[in-house]
Amino acid sequence: MLASSCKSPETASFVDRVWISAKPADAKADFAAILVSGRQGARQLTGVLHRGSAYRGRWDTFSWTRRGDAGARMVFYQDGRTHDLQLIRCEAPEGFDLCMQVEGDPSGVRRWLSKKRWTLRRKARAGAALDAELLATLAADEDADFAFSPED
């Protein structure tokens, strides 16, 4: 499936969605994950970048500022590192619905992958906290490909 069938700008489609670098072979395999989220229509958002396995990892938080339809600036809170990004839709490999090539990504990931159902669901009340259902969705029955047991 070609991700470019979505008509929204690249930076908008990257927001409020979990993206991963690749499907990990098992729970101990390293991968990267990224999530950018914030109030609808806000210019500056917040994100988190995970590197590691399902059991152990390292994460960084950052601000995300949209720069046009296909650009963004990441500024890491810990050390102030700044990275300008360009987002380009690409063809998703089998097992994924969406693909985004990112130029300038400090994690070294050149292509982020996602699924349609990996979106953050917000509560109906304006300004409400993110719905934690997404976290359960990624690790549970709805997506058996990503449900690891401690024996893995």
N, CA, C and O atoms as a GROMACS GRO file, in nm:
protein
  608
    1MET      N    1   0.084  -0.118   0.000
    1MET     CA    2   0.000   0.000   0.000
    1MET      C    3   0.088   0.123   0.000
    1MET      O    4   0.190   0.127   0.070
    2LEU      N    5   0.052   0.222  -0.075
    2LEU     CA    6   0.128   0.344  -0.084
    2LEU      C    7   0.075   0.444   0.016
    2LEU      O    8  -0.042   0.481   0.012
    3ALA      N    9   0.161   0.487   0.106
    3ALA     CA   10   0.119   0.579   0.211
    3ALA      C   11   0.077   0.713   0.156
    3ALA      O   12   0.002   0.786   0.222
    4SER      N   13   0.123   0.749   0.039
    4SER     CA   14   0.090   0.880  -0.015
    4SER      C   15  -0.057   0.895  -0.053
    4SER      O   16  -0.099   1.002  -0.095
    5SER      N   17  -0.135   0.789  -0.040
    5SER     CA   18  -0.277   0.800  -0.068
    5SER      C   19  -0.346   0.890   0.034
    5SER      O   20  -0.455   0.940   0.008
    6CYS      N   21  -0.284   0.911   0.148
    6CYS     CA   22  -0.337   1.003   0.248
    6CYS      C   23  -0.314   1.146   0.199
    6CYS      O   24  -0.205   1.177   0.150
    7LYS      N   25  -0.414   1.233   0.211
    7LYS     CA   26  -0.405   1.367   0.154
    7LYS      C   27  -0.352   1.471   0.251
    7LYS      O   28  -0.331   1.585   0.210
    8SER      N   29  -0.329   1.437   0.377
    8SER     CA   30  -0.282   1.537   0.471
    8SER      C   31  -0.131   1.560   0.455
    8SER      O   32  -0.059   1.471   0.409
    9PRO      N   33  -0.083   1.679   0.492
    9PRO     CA   34   0.060   1.707   0.482
    9PRO      C   35   0.141   1.608   0.566
    9PRO      O   36   0.091   1.550   0.662
   10GLU      N   37   0.268   1.590   0.528
   10GLU     CA   38   0.354   1.494   0.595
   10GLU      C   39   0.365   1.518   0.745
   10GLU      O   40   0.354   1.424   0.823
   11THR      N   41   0.387   1.643   0.786
   11THR     CA   42   0.403   1.667   0.929
   11THR      C   43   0.276   1.637   1.006
   11THR      O   44   0.282   1.590   1.120
   12ALA      N   45   0.161   1.663   0.947
   12ALA     CA   46   0.033   1.634   1.014
   12ALA      C   47   0.012   1.484   1.027
   12ALA      O   48  -0.035   1.438   1.131
   13SER      N   49   0.046   1.408   0.924
   13SER     CA   50   0.022   1.263   0.931
   13SER      C   51   0.123   1.193   1.021
   13SER      O   52   0.099   1.080   1.063
   14PHE      N   53   0.234   1.258   1.053
   14PHE     CA   54   0.335   1.199   1.142
   14PHE      C   55   0.295   1.214   1.288
   14PHE      O   56   0.340   1.137   1.373
   15VAL      N   57   0.210   1.310   1.318
   15VAL     CA   58   0.171   1.344   1.455
   15VAL      C   59   0.060   1.253   1.505
   15VAL      O   60  -0.027   1.209   1.429
   16ASP      N   61   0.063   1.225   1.636
   16ASP     CA   62  -0.038   1.143   1.706
   16ASP      C   63  -0.044   1.000   1.652
   16ASP      O   64  -0.151   0.940   1.642
   17ARG      N   65   0.070   0.948   1.618
   17ARG     CA   66   0.081   0.812   1.565
   17ARG      C   67   0.212   0.753   1.614
   17ARG      O   68   0.314   0.823   1.618
   18VAL      N   69   0.212   0.627   1.651
   18VAL     CA   70   0.335   0.556   1.689
   18VAL      C   71   0.402   0.506   1.561
   18VAL      O   72   0.338   0.446   1.475
   19TRP      N   73   0.532   0.532   1.551
   19TRP     CA   74   0.613   0.488   1.438
   19TRP      C   75   0.729   0.404   1.491
   19TRP      O   76   0.783   0.435   1.598
   20ILE      N   77   0.768   0.300   1.420
   20ILE     CA   78   0.882   0.218   1.459
   20ILE      C   79   0.979   0.206   1.342
   20ILE      O   80   0.941   0.225   1.226
   21SER      N   81   1.104   0.174   1.374
   21SER     CA   82   1.207   0.162   1.270
   21SER      C   83   1.195   0.032   1.192
   21SER      O   84   1.225   0.029   1.072
   22ALA      N   85   1.151  -0.074   1.257
   22ALA     CA   86   1.135  -0.205   1.195
   22ALA      C   87   1.062  -0.295   1.293
   22ALA      O   88   1.059  -0.268   1.413
   23LYS      N   89   1.003  -0.401   1.242
   23LYS     CA   90   0.939  -0.499   1.331
   23LYS      C   91   1.048  -0.578   1.401
   23LYS      O   92   1.127  -0.646   1.335
   24PRO      N   93   1.053  -0.572   1.534
   24PRO     CA   94   1.155  -0.649   1.605
   24PRO      C   95   1.130  -0.799   1.590
   24PRO      O   96   1.016  -0.844   1.589
   25ALA      N   97   1.237  -0.874   1.580
   25ALA     CA   98   1.227  -1.020   1.564
   25ALA      C   99   1.170  -1.084   1.690
   25ALA      O  100   1.098  -1.184   1.682
   26ASP      N  101   1.202  -1.028   1.804
   26ASP     CA  102   1.150  -1.077   1.932
   26ASP      C  103   1.160  -0.964   2.034
   26ASP      O  104   1.204  -0.854   2.000
   27ALA      N  105   1.119  -0.989   2.156
   27ALA     CA  106   1.113  -0.884   2.257
   27ALA      C  107   1.249  -0.830   2.296
   27ALA      O  108   1.258  -0.720   2.351
   28LYS      N  109   1.356  -0.904   2.270
   28LYS     CA  110   1.490  -0.860   2.307
   28LYS      C  111   1.564  -0.791   2.192
   28LYS      O  112   1.674  -0.741   2.211
   29ALA      N  113   1.504  -0.788   2.075
   29ALA     CA  114   1.566  -0.724   1.958
   29ALA      C  115   1.554  -0.572   1.968
   29ALA      O  116   1.449  -0.520   2.008
   30ASP      N  117   1.659  -0.503   1.932
   30ASP     CA  118   1.658  -0.357   1.935
   30ASP      C  119   1.578  -0.298   1.820
   30ASP      O  120   1.578  -0.352   1.709
   31PHE      N  121   1.511  -0.190   1.848
   31PHE     CA  122   1.438  -0.113   1.747
   31PHE      C  123   1.426   0.029   1.800
   31PHE      O  124   1.459   0.056   1.915
   32ALA      N  125   1.379   0.118   1.718
   32ALA     CA  126   1.352   0.256   1.761
   32ALA      C  127   1.204   0.282   1.743
   32ALA      O  128   1.140   0.226   1.653
   33ALA      N  129   1.149   0.367   1.827
   33ALA     CA  130   1.009   0.409   1.816
   33ALA      C  131   1.002   0.558   1.844
   33ALA      O  132   1.080   0.612   1.923
   34ILE      N  133   0.907   0.625   1.779
   34ILE     CA  134   0.890   0.768   1.798
   34ILE      C  135   0.741   0.802   1.803
   34ILE      O  136   0.659   0.739   1.736
   35LEU      N  137   0.710   0.900   1.884
   35LEU     CA  138   0.573   0.949   1.896
   35LEU      C  139   0.579   1.100   1.916
   35LEU      O  140   0.650   1.149   2.004
   36VAL      N  141   0.506   1.173   1.834
   36VAL     CA  142   0.495   1.318   1.846
   36VAL      C  143   0.348   1.348   1.870
   36VAL      O  144   0.262   1.300   1.796
   37SER      N  145   0.318   1.426   1.973
   37SER     CA  146   0.179   1.453   2.005
   37SER      C  147   0.163   1.592   2.066
   37SER      O  148   0.259   1.652   2.114
   38GLY      N  149   0.041   1.640   2.062
   38GLY     CA  150   0.011   1.768   2.123
   38GLY      C  151  -0.130   1.811   2.091
   38GLY      O  152  -0.206   1.738   2.028
   39ARG      N  153  -0.164   1.930   2.136
   39ARG     CA  154  -0.298   1.984   2.115
   39ARG      C  155  -0.323   2.006   1.966
   39ARG      O  156  -0.237   2.056   1.894
   40GLN      N  157  -0.440   1.968   1.921
   40GLN     CA  158  -0.481   1.983   1.781
   40GLN      C  159  -0.456   2.126   1.733
   40GLN      O  160  -0.501   2.222   1.796
   41GLY      N  161  -0.384   2.140   1.622
   41GLY     CA  162  -0.358   2.271   1.565
   41GLY      C  163  -0.240   2.345   1.624
   41GLY      O  164  -0.203   2.451   1.573
   42ALA      N  165  -0.181   2.294   1.730
   42ALA     CA  166  -0.067   2.361   1.792
   42ALA      C  167   0.054   2.357   1.699
   42ALA      O  168   0.075   2.258   1.628
   43ARG      N  169   0.132   2.462   1.698
   43ARG     CA  170   0.251   2.466   1.614
   43ARG      C  171   0.365   2.387   1.678
   43ARG      O  172   0.438   2.317   1.608
   44GLN      N  173   0.380   2.398   1.810
   44GLN     CA  174   0.486   2.325   1.879
   44GLN      C  175   0.425   2.209   1.957
   44GLN      O  176   0.331   2.228   2.034
   45LEU      N  177   0.480   2.092   1.937
   45LEU     CA  178   0.432   1.969   2.000
   45LEU      C  179   0.544   1.908   2.083
   45LEU      O  180   0.656   1.960   2.086
   46THR      N  181   0.515   1.798   2.148
   46THR     CA  182   0.615   1.726   2.227
   46THR      C  183   0.627   1.584   2.174
   46THR      O  184   0.529   1.525   2.129
   47GLY      N  185   0.747   1.530   2.181
   47GLY     CA  186   0.769   1.395   2.132
   47GLY      C  187   0.859   1.315   2.223
   47GLY      O  188   0.926   1.368   2.312
   48VAL      N  189   0.859   1.186   2.199
   48VAL     CA  190   0.947   1.094   2.271
   48VAL      C  191   1.007   0.998   2.169
   48VAL      O  192   0.939   0.951   2.078
   49LEU      N  193   1.136   0.969   2.185
   49LEU     CA  194   1.210   0.880   2.098
   49LEU      C  195   1.266   0.767   2.184
   49LEU      O  196   1.340   0.792   2.278
   50HIS      N  197   1.231   0.643   2.151
   50HIS     CA  198   1.277   0.524   2.224
   50HIS      C  199   1.378   0.450   2.137
   50HIS      O  200   1.358   0.435   2.017
   51ARG      N  201   1.487   0.403   2.200
   51ARG     CA  202   1.583   0.314   2.135
   51ARG      C  203   1.610   0.200   2.230
   51ARG      O  204   1.646   0.223   2.346
   52GLY      N  205   1.594   0.078   2.184
   52GLY     CA  206   1.618  -0.039   2.268
   52GLY      C  207   1.527  -0.152   2.229
   52GLY      O  208   1.484  -0.163   2.114
   53SER      N  209   1.497  -0.238   2.326
   53SER     CA  210   1.409  -0.352   2.304
   53SER      C  211   1.276  -0.328   2.375
   53SER      O  212   1.255  -0.221   2.433
   54ALA      N  213   1.189  -0.426   2.371
   54ALA     CA  214   1.063  -0.415   2.445
   54ALA      C  215   1.088  -0.418   2.596
   54ALA      O  216   1.006  -0.369   2.673
   55TYR      N  217   1.202  -0.475   2.637
   55TYR     CA  218   1.231  -0.490   2.780
   55TYR      C  219   1.326  -0.385   2.836
   55TYR      O  220   1.323  -0.357   2.956
   56ARG      N  221   1.408  -0.326   2.751
   56ARG     CA  222   1.507  -0.230   2.799
   56ARG      C  223   1.531  -0.127   2.690
   56ARG      O  224   1.533  -0.159   2.571
   57GLY      N  225   1.549  -0.004   2.732
   57GLY     CA  226   1.573   0.097   2.630
   57GLY      C  227   1.615   0.229   2.689
   57GLY      O  228   1.629   0.245   2.810
   58ARG      N  229   1.634   0.322   2.601
   58ARG     CA  230   1.671   0.459   2.634
   58ARG      C  231   1.573   0.550   2.561
   58ARG      O  232   1.535   0.522   2.448
   59TRP      N  233   1.533   0.657   2.624
   59TRP     CA  234   1.441   0.747   2.558
   59TRP      C  235   1.484   0.891   2.577
   59TRP      O  236   1.549   0.926   2.676
   60ASP      N  237   1.447   0.973   2.481
   60ASP     CA  238   1.470   1.117   2.484
   60ASP      C  239   1.338   1.187   2.456
   60ASP      O  240   1.257   1.138   2.377
   61THR      N  241   1.317   1.300   2.520
   61THR     CA  242   1.199   1.380   2.489
   61THR      C  243   1.245   1.506   2.416
   61THR      O  244   1.358   1.552   2.433
   62PHE      N  245   1.155   1.560   2.335
   62PHE     CA  246   1.192   1.673   2.252
   62PHE      C  247   1.070   1.757   2.218
   62PHE      O  248   0.956   1.712   2.228
   63SER      N  249   1.096   1.882   2.178
   63SER     CA  250   0.989   1.964   2.123
   63SER      C  251   0.992   1.943   1.972
   63SER      O  252   1.097   1.916   1.913
   64TRP      N  253   0.877   1.956   1.910
   64TRP     CA  254   0.860   1.934   1.766
   64TRP      C  255   0.785   2.054   1.713
   64TRP      O  256   0.670   2.079   1.752
   65THR      N  257   0.848   2.128   1.626
   65THR     CA  258   0.785   2.245   1.566
   65THR      C  259   0.770   2.222   1.417
   65THR      O  260   0.867   2.194   1.347
   66ARG      N  261   0.648   2.232   1.370
   66ARG     CA  262   0.622   2.214   1.227
   66ARG      C  263   0.687   2.327   1.149
   66ARG      O  264   0.688   2.443   1.191
   67ARG      N  265   0.741   2.291   1.033
   67ARG     CA  266   0.802   2.390   0.944
   67ARG      C  267   0.751   2.362   0.804
   67ARG      O  268   0.814   2.291   0.727
   68GLY      N  269   0.636   2.418   0.774
   68GLY     CA  270   0.572   2.392   0.646
   68GLY      C  271   0.502   2.257   0.646
   68GLY      O  272   0.482   2.197   0.752
   69ASP      N  273   0.465   2.210   0.527
   69ASP     CA  274   0.392   2.084   0.516
   69ASP      C  275   0.479   1.961   0.532
   69ASP      O  276   0.428   1.855   0.568
   70ALA      N  277   0.610   1.973   0.506
   70ALA     CA  278   0.694   1.853   0.507
   70ALA      C  279   0.820   1.870   0.591
   70ALA      O  280   0.915   1.795   0.574
   71GLY      N  281   0.821   1.967   0.680
   71GLY     CA  282   0.940   1.989   0.761
   71GLY      C  283   0.905   2.003   0.908
   71GLY      O  284   0.792   2.032   0.946
   72ALA      N  285   1.007   1.981   0.990
   72ALA     CA  286   0.990   1.997   1.134
   72ALA      C  287   1.127   2.023   1.196
   72ALA      O  288   1.231   1.992   1.137
   73ARG      N  289   1.126   2.081   1.315
   73ARG     CA  290   1.249   2.099   1.392
   73ARG      C  291   1.232   2.028   1.525
   73ARG      O  292   1.134   2.049   1.596
   74MET      N  293   1.328   1.943   1.557
   74MET     CA  294   1.332   1.874   1.686
   74MET      C  295   1.436   1.943   1.773
   74MET      O  296   1.547   1.970   1.728
   75VAL      N  297   1.399   1.972   1.898
   75VAL     CA  298   1.495   2.025   1.995
   75VAL      C  299   1.485   1.936   2.118
   75VAL      O  300   1.382   1.931   2.184
   76PHE      N  301   1.595   1.865   2.149
   76PHE     CA  302   1.595   1.773   2.262
   76PHE      C  303   1.605   1.851   2.393
   76PHE      O  304   1.691   1.938   2.408
   77TYR      N  305   1.516   1.819   2.487
   77TYR     CA  306   1.512   1.889   2.614
   77TYR      C  307   1.639   1.868   2.696
   77TYR      O  308   1.684   1.962   2.763
   78GLN      N  309   1.697   1.752   2.695
   78GLN     CA  310   1.812   1.720   2.779
   78GLN      C  311   1.934   1.806   2.748
   78GLN      O  312   1.998   1.859   2.839
   79ASP      N  313   1.966   1.820   2.620
   79ASP     CA  314   2.091   1.887   2.585
   79ASP      C  315   2.077   1.999   2.483
   79ASP      O  316   2.176   2.061   2.444
   80GLY      N  317   1.954   2.027   2.439
   80GLY     CA  318   1.933   2.137   2.346
   80GLY      C  319   1.973   2.109   2.202
   80GLY      O  320   1.968   2.199   2.118
   81ARG      N  321   2.012   1.985   2.172
   81ARG     CA  322   2.047   1.953   2.033
   81ARG      C  323   1.927   1.984   1.944
   81ARG      O  324   1.813   1.955   1.979
   82THR      N  325   1.955   2.043   1.828
   82THR     CA  326   1.850   2.082   1.733
   82THR      C  327   1.873   2.010   1.600
   82THR      O  328   1.986   2.002   1.551
   83HIS      N  329   1.764   1.957   1.544
   83HIS     CA  330   1.771   1.887   1.416
   83HIS      C  331   1.655   1.930   1.329
   83HIS      O  332   1.539   1.927   1.370
   84ASP      N  333   1.688   1.972   1.207
   84ASP     CA  334   1.585   2.005   1.108
   84ASP      C  335   1.557   1.883   1.023
   84ASP      O  336   1.650   1.820   0.972
   85LEU      N  337   1.430   1.850   1.007
   85LEU     CA  338   1.388   1.728   0.939
   85LEU      C  339   1.307   1.760   0.815
   85LEU      O  340   1.240   1.863   0.808
   86GLN      N  341   1.313   1.670   0.718
   86GLN     CA  342   1.225   1.672   0.602
   86GLN      C  343   1.156   1.536   0.599
   86GLN      O  344   1.222   1.433   0.609
   87LEU      N  345   1.024   1.534   0.586
   87LEU     CA  346   0.946   1.411   0.585
   87LEU      C  347   0.894   1.386   0.444
   87LEU      O  348   0.836   1.475   0.382
   88ILE      N  349   0.914   1.265   0.397
   88ILE     CA  350   0.871   1.226   0.262
   88ILE      C  351   0.800   1.092   0.272
   88ILE      O  352   0.856   0.995   0.324
   89ARG      N  353   0.678   1.086   0.224
   89ARG     CA  354   0.605   0.959   0.227
   89ARG      C  355   0.674   0.858   0.138
   89ARG      O  356   0.732   0.893   0.035
   90CYS      N  357   0.666   0.731   0.178
   90CYS     CA  358   0.726   0.625   0.099
   90CYS      C  359   0.632   0.504   0.100
   90CYS      O  360   0.531   0.503   0.171
   91GLU      N  361   0.666   0.404   0.024
   91GLU     CA  362   0.581   0.286   0.016
   91GLU      C  363   0.605   0.196   0.137
   91GLU      O  364   0.719   0.161   0.168
   92ALA      N  365   0.497   0.160   0.204
   92ALA     CA  366   0.507   0.077   0.324
   92ALA      C  367   0.533  -0.068   0.285
   92ALA      O  368   0.471  -0.120   0.193
   93PRO      N  369   0.625  -0.134   0.355
   93PRO     CA  370   0.649  -0.275   0.329
   93PRO      C  371   0.533  -0.360   0.382
   93PRO      O  372   0.448  -0.311   0.455
   94GLU      N  373   0.532  -0.485   0.344
   94GLU     CA  374   0.428  -0.576   0.390
   94GLU      C  375   0.423  -0.578   0.543
   94GLU      O  376   0.527  -0.579   0.609
   95GLY      N  377   0.302  -0.578   0.596
   95GLY     CA  378   0.283  -0.579   0.740
   95GLY      C  379   0.262  -0.441   0.800
   95GLY      O  380   0.228  -0.429   0.918
   96PHE      N  381   0.282  -0.337   0.720
   96PHE     CA  382   0.263  -0.199   0.765
   96PHE      C  383   0.173  -0.126   0.666
   96PHE      O  384   0.162  -0.166   0.550
   97ASP      N  385   0.109  -0.020   0.713
   97ASP     CA  386   0.020   0.059   0.628
   97ASP      C  387   0.082   0.190   0.586
   97ASP      O  388   0.046   0.245   0.482
   98LEU      N  389   0.176   0.242   0.665
   98LEU     CA  390   0.232   0.374   0.642
   98LEU      C  391   0.384   0.371   0.649
   98LEU      O  392   0.443   0.293   0.724
   99CYS      N  393   0.446   0.458   0.570
   99CYS     CA  394   0.591   0.469   0.568
   99CYS      C  395   0.626   0.616   0.552
   99CYS      O  396   0.567   0.686   0.470
  100MET      N  397   0.723   0.662   0.631
  100MET     CA  398   0.768   0.800   0.620
  100MET      C  399   0.921   0.801   0.622
  100MET      O  400   0.983   0.758   0.719
  101GLN      N  401   0.979   0.849   0.514
  101GLN     CA  402   1.124   0.868   0.507
  101GLN      C  403   1.153   1.001   0.573
  101GLN      O  404   1.087   1.101   0.544
  102VAL      N  405   1.253   1.004   0.661
  102VAL     CA  406   1.285   1.127   0.733
  102VAL      C  407   1.432   1.161   0.710
  102VAL      O  408   1.521   1.085   0.749
  103GLU      N  409   1.456   1.273   0.648
  103GLU     CA  410   1.592   1.323   0.626
  103GLU      C  411   1.632   1.408   0.746
  103GLU      O  412   1.556   1.495   0.788
  104GLY      N  413   1.751   1.382   0.802
  104GLY     CA  414   1.800   1.460   0.915
  104GLY      C  415   1.765   1.402   1.051
  104GLY      O  416   1.788   1.468   1.152
  105ASP      N  417   1.709   1.282   1.056
  105ASP     CA  418   1.668   1.220   1.182
  105ASP      C  419   1.792   1.188   1.267
  105ASP      O  420   1.880   1.115   1.221
  106PRO      N  421   1.802   1.242   1.388
  106PRO     CA  422   1.920   1.220   1.471
  106PRO      C  423   1.935   1.076   1.522
  106PRO      O  424   2.043   1.037   1.565
  107SER      N  425   1.830   0.998   1.517
  107SER     CA  426   1.838   0.860   1.563
  107SER      C  427   1.906   0.771   1.460
  107SER      O  428   1.941   0.657   1.490
  108GLY      N  429   1.924   0.822   1.339
  108GLY     CA  430   1.984   0.742   1.232
  108GLY      C  431   1.881   0.664   1.153
  108GLY      O  432   1.915   0.602   1.052
  109VAL      N  433   1.756   0.666   1.196
  109VAL     CA  434   1.651   0.596   1.124
  109VAL      C  435   1.620   0.676   0.997
  109VAL      O  436   1.599   0.797   1.003
  110ARG      N  437   1.617   0.609   0.885
  110ARG     CA  438   1.588   0.675   0.758
  110ARG      C  439   1.442   0.657   0.718
  110ARG      O  440   1.390   0.733   0.636
  111ARG      N  441   1.377   0.555   0.776
  111ARG     CA  442   1.239   0.524   0.735
  111ARG      C  443   1.162   0.476   0.858
  111ARG      O  444   1.201   0.379   0.923
  112TRP      N  445   1.053   0.546   0.889
  112TRP     CA  446   0.966   0.509   1.001
  112TRP      C  447   0.842   0.439   0.946
  112TRP      O  448   0.790   0.478   0.841
  113LEU      N  449   0.795   0.334   1.016
  113LEU     CA  450   0.681   0.254   0.973
  113LEU      C  451   0.570   0.259   1.077
  113LEU      O  452   0.597   0.271   1.197
  114SER      N  453   0.446   0.251   1.031
  114SER     CA  454   0.332   0.253   1.122
  114SER      C  455   0.216   0.176   1.063
  114SER      O  456   0.220   0.131   0.948
  115LYS      N  457   0.113   0.161   1.144
  115LYS     CA  458  -0.011   0.097   1.101
  115LYS      C  459  -0.125   0.196   1.124
  115LYS      O  460  -0.117   0.282   1.212
  116LYS      N  461  -0.231   0.183   1.045
  116LYS     CA  462  -0.344   0.276   1.057
  116LYS      C  463  -0.399   0.282   1.198
  116LYS      O  464  -0.435   0.389   1.245
  117ARG      N  465  -0.404   0.170   1.266
  117ARG     CA  466  -0.466   0.168   1.400
  117ARG      C  467  -0.373   0.216   1.511
  117ARG      O  468  -0.415   0.221   1.627
  118TRP      N  469  -0.250   0.253   1.480
  118TRP     CA  470  -0.155   0.299   1.581
  118TRP      C  471  -0.166   0.449   1.604
  118TRP      O  472  -0.064   0.516   1.618
  119THR      N  473  -0.284   0.501   1.610
  119THR     CA  474  -0.305   0.644   1.636
  119THR      C  475  -0.344   0.664   1.781
  119THR      O  476  -0.402   0.576   1.844
  120LEU      N  477  -0.313   0.780   1.832
  120LEU     CA  478  -0.354   0.814   1.968
  120LEU      C  479  -0.500   0.855   1.964
  120LEU      O  480  -0.542   0.932   1.878
  121ARG      N  481  -0.575   0.804   2.056
  121ARG     CA  482  -0.716   0.841   2.067
  121ARG      C  483  -0.730   0.937   2.183
  121ARG      O  484  -0.686   0.908   2.294
  122ARG      N  485  -0.789   1.048   2.158
  122ARG     CA  486  -0.807   1.147   2.263
  122ARG      C  487  -0.948   1.137   2.319
  122ARG      O  488  -1.043   1.101   2.249
  123LYS      N  489  -0.959   1.168   2.444
  123LYS     CA  490  -1.091   1.168   2.505
  123LYS      C  491  -1.174   1.281   2.445
  123LYS      O  492  -1.119   1.380   2.396
  124ALA      N  493  -1.303   1.266   2.449
  124ALA     CA  494  -1.392   1.364   2.385
  124ALA      C  495  -1.377   1.504   2.444
  124ALA      O  496  -1.392   1.603   2.372
  125ARG      N  497  -1.348   1.514   2.571
  125ARG     CA  498  -1.336   1.643   2.638
  125ARG      C  499  -1.210   1.716   2.590
  125ARG      O  500  -1.102   1.659   2.588
  126ALA      N  501  -1.224   1.840   2.550
  126ALA     CA  502  -1.111   1.919   2.501
  126ALA      C  503  -1.003   1.927   2.609
  126ALA      O  504  -1.033   1.951   2.726
  127GLY      N  505  -0.878   1.909   2.569
  127GLY     CA  506  -0.766   1.920   2.661
  127GLY      C  507  -0.746   1.799   2.749
  127GLY      O  508  -0.659   1.800   2.836
  128ALA      N  509  -0.825   1.693   2.730
  128ALA     CA  510  -0.812   1.574   2.814
  128ALA      C  511  -0.682   1.502   2.784
  128ALA      O  512  -0.622   1.520   2.677
  129ALA      N  513  -0.639   1.422   2.877
  129ALA     CA  514  -0.515   1.345   2.862
  129ALA      C  515  -0.529   1.243   2.750
  129ALA      O  516  -0.640   1.205   2.712
  130LEU      N  517  -0.417   1.199   2.697
  130LEU     CA  518  -0.418   1.096   2.595
  130LEU      C  519  -0.479   0.968   2.651
  130LEU      O  520  -0.462   0.936   2.768
  131ASP      N  521  -0.549   0.896   2.568
  131ASP     CA  522  -0.610   0.771   2.607
  131ASP      C  523  -0.501   0.663   2.613
  131ASP      O  524  -0.431   0.641   2.514
  132ALA      N  525  -0.487   0.597   2.724
  132ALA     CA  526  -0.384   0.495   2.741
  132ALA      C  527  -0.413   0.368   2.662
  132ALA      O  528  -0.331   0.277   2.660
  133GLU      N  529  -0.528   0.361   2.598
  133GLU     CA  530  -0.564   0.242   2.522
  133GLU      C  531  -0.460   0.209   2.415
  133GLU      O  532  -0.437   0.091   2.386
  134LEU      N  533  -0.397   0.309   2.358
  134LEU     CA  534  -0.298   0.283   2.254
  134LEU      C  535  -0.185   0.194   2.305
  134LEU      O  536  -0.142   0.102   2.236
  135LEU      N  537  -0.138   0.221   2.426
  135LEU     CA  538  -0.030   0.140   2.480
  135LEU      C  539  -0.070  -0.006   2.492
  135LEU      O  540   0.008  -0.096   2.461
  136ALA      N  541  -0.190  -0.029   2.536
  136ALA     CA  542  -0.240  -0.166   2.545
  136ALA      C  543  -0.258  -0.227   2.407
  136ALA      O  544  -0.233  -0.345   2.387
  137THR      N  545  -0.302  -0.146   2.313
  137THR     CA  546  -0.325  -0.194   2.176
  137THR      C  547  -0.198  -0.248   2.115
  137THR      O  548  -0.199  -0.354   2.052
  138LEU      N  549  -0.088  -0.176   2.133
  138LEU     CA  550   0.037  -0.219   2.072
  138LEU      C  551   0.091  -0.348   2.132
  138LEU      O  552   0.160  -0.423   2.064
  139ALA      N  553   0.061  -0.373   2.257
  139ALA     CA  554   0.118  -0.488   2.326
  139ALA      C  555   0.022  -0.605   2.341
  139ALA      O  556   0.061  -0.709   2.394
  140ALA      N  557  -0.100  -0.591   2.299
  140ALA     CA  558  -0.200  -0.693   2.330
  140ALA      C  559  -0.259  -0.759   2.207
  140ALA      O  560  -0.202  -0.756   2.098
  141ASP      N  561  -0.374  -0.818   2.229
  141ASP     CA  562  -0.439  -0.905   2.131
  141ASP      C  563  -0.467  -0.841   1.995
  141ASP      O  564  -0.463  -0.909   1.893
  142GLU      N  565  -0.494  -0.711   1.993
  142GLU     CA  566  -0.532  -0.648   1.867
  142GLU      C  567  -0.421  -0.655   1.763
  142GLU      O  568  -0.449  -0.649   1.643
  143ASP      N  569  -0.296  -0.667   1.807
  143ASP     CA  570  -0.184  -0.672   1.714
  143ASP      C  571  -0.090  -0.785   1.756
  143ASP      O  572   0.013  -0.762   1.818
  144ALA      N  573  -0.128  -0.906   1.721
  144ALA     CA  574  -0.054  -1.025   1.763
  144ALA      C  575   0.092  -1.023   1.718
  144ALA      O  576   0.177  -1.084   1.783
  145ASP      N  577   0.123  -0.954   1.607
  145ASP     CA  578   0.260  -0.946   1.561
  145ASP      C  579   0.353  -0.880   1.662
  145ASP      O  580   0.474  -0.902   1.660
  146PHE      N  581   0.296  -0.799   1.750
  146PHE     CA  582   0.377  -0.724   1.845
  146PHE      C  583   0.352  -0.763   1.991
  146PHE      O  584   0.394  -0.692   2.082
  147ALA      N  585   0.284  -0.872   2.013
  147ALA     CA  586   0.259  -0.919   2.148
  147ALA      C  587   0.363  -1.025   2.182
  147ALA      O  588   0.357  -1.138   2.134
  148PHE      N  589   0.459  -0.987   2.267
  148PHE     CA  590   0.566  -1.080   2.307
  148PHE      C  591   0.537  -1.134   2.445
  148PHE      O  592   0.476  -1.066   2.528
  149SER      N  593   0.580  -1.255   2.469
  149SER     CA  594   0.568  -1.312   2.601
  149SER      C  595   0.706  -1.309   2.665
  149SER      O  596   0.806  -1.297   2.594
  150PRO      N  597   0.716  -1.319   2.798
  150PRO     CA  598   0.847  -1.316   2.864
  150PRO      C  599   0.941  -1.426   2.817
  150PRO      O  600   1.062  -1.415   2.835
  151GLU      N  601   0.888  -1.530   2.757
  151GLU     CA  602   0.973  -1.640   2.708
  151GLU      C  603   1.044  -1.604   2.578
  151GLU      O  604   1.140  -1.672   2.541
  152ASP      N  605   0.998  -1.500   2.508
  152ASP     CA  606   1.057  -1.462   2.378
  152ASP      C  607   1.198  -1.411   2.395
  152ASP      O  608   1.263  -1.375   2.296
   0.00000   0.00000   0.00000
